[in-house]
Amino acid sequence: MNPSTPEGVFDFRGAELALLLGGAILTFSVLVISVLLYRHADKEHRAQLAREQQERESRKGGA
């Protein structure tokens, strides 16, 4: 029992190729969106830390 085709391993039909490309594009877009969201969250976190540090310093100076 040999499941390989005489055309070879890379014998794709149109629907199979569309699914493969669609999956690759979806995977890549999810990766890009996750990186963008991470960068945005990191920027917000750093800004929050800076605000907290500035607030602590202003309390020290005022007391």
Secondary structure as UniProt FT lines:
FT   TURN            6..7
FT   TURN            9..10
FT   HELIX           14..62
//
